[in-house]
Amino acid sequence: MSDVTEDSLSDVAIDEKRAQKKRDIARLKTVAFQHGGAATAILGIWLVIAQISESSTGLVLQLVSVGAGFFGGALLAFLVHEWGHFSGARLSGAVSPVLKERRSFFMFNFKTAENSRAQFLAMSIGGPLGNWLLVLLVLMLLPWGTLAHAALLATVVGVAINVCVFEFPVIARVSRGEDPAETVAQRLKETGEPGLLKNMGLLVGLGLFLLGALF
């Protein structure tokens, strides 16, 4: 009798796991469609504005092109950052279900208590890698020579630097054996305090924009 009960419980657990996987895939498809559509729209708008601004010197149009580069770059950087974290988590086999109700760019729940330290590190490293991959794509694939490109490049580089300022101390401390959840909470407190390092991305991004605008 006990064997029958155990088999029944095992079947229920397997069925529930399959149902969870099915829900996760459905949610991932929804997120991919939404984020993919947003990224396409951002790049499409940016390309149109960059092309128009290249043939016009009007002040308003140039200001709009800078805005397109800044806001478009920030949105793309945050999207890519989240997908970098998600990719790192999934490639490491971490328990990281896609959220049913998403907040801003946050699309999944990394279950720290159920995952290993190595899986946390893989998830953490994925975010900065995603941001620097975006920098590389902006450098290699998008047309240069406009304020729109200067603003876009400056923004994605600035965000990538700020990401590293936050993430690398977390990665280093967890690698030394500190608790992942406590380390992230502590790092959030630290970055809430004023300081030059906190604004490093902003300063580098501004410098890059001025160089791009002048040359």
Secondary structure, 3 states (H helix, E strand, C coil): CHHHHHHHHHHHHHHHHHHHHHHHHHHHHHHHHHHHHHHHHHHHHHHHHHHHHHCCCCHHHHHHHHHHHHHHHHHHHHHHHHHHHHHHHHHCCCCCCEEEEEECCEEECCCHHHCCHHHHHHHHHHHHHHHHHHHHHHHHHCCCCCHHHHHHHHHHHHHHHHHHHHHHHHHHHHHCCCCHHHHHHHHHHHHCCCCCHHHHHHHHHHHHHHHHHHC
